[in-house]
Structures are given as structure tokens and as C-alpha cells.
Amino acid sequence: MERHVEKELIKKLKNGKEEAYKIVLDTYGDRLMKTCYLIINDEIECEDVVQETFLRVFKNIGKFKGKSSLYTWIYSIAMNLCRDSL
């Protein structure tokens, strides 16, 4: 995702715009599922981890400082949850 597009998406997320949530899920959902599945190797647990990841992302988007890409931040949350799951 281009940096200026990502910045606008983050702004919309922080303002609680519903379409921004959908974009994040559509853009990163499948990619995150595949990555988590490679680690957890259990489809149901993987779905739970990814769902919890997005819940935490949406709940804590105000804490996102923009020092990394949005996906890097989402990915780090997911990896922590994968470790917890294992």
C-alpha cells in the first residue's frame, strides 16, 4: 500500500470510519490468516488469533505512532498472539 494511502487509512481508522475497518480487513485479512496458519497449523485457532488481532488493532489504533507500516504493526500483534496460542 502506498504511504500516502496508508496515512489516509490510518486517519480514517482513528476517526472510527467504518469503511476503513473494511479496507483493513480486506487488505490484510487473508495475508494474516496464511501467516498465522503457518505458525499455528490449526485453522480454528488461527481464525481466533486473527479475529483477536483485528479487535486489538481497532481498539488500540489511537496508540499507533506510525513508526512502522500499518501491516508491520498488525503483524507484530498477530505474532504475539500466535506465541500466546502456542
Summary of the structure (lengths in Angstrom):
residues: 86
radius of gyration: 12.6
end to end distance: 30.5
largest distance: 36.2
contacts: 220
relative contact order: 0.17
helix: 84%
strand: 0%
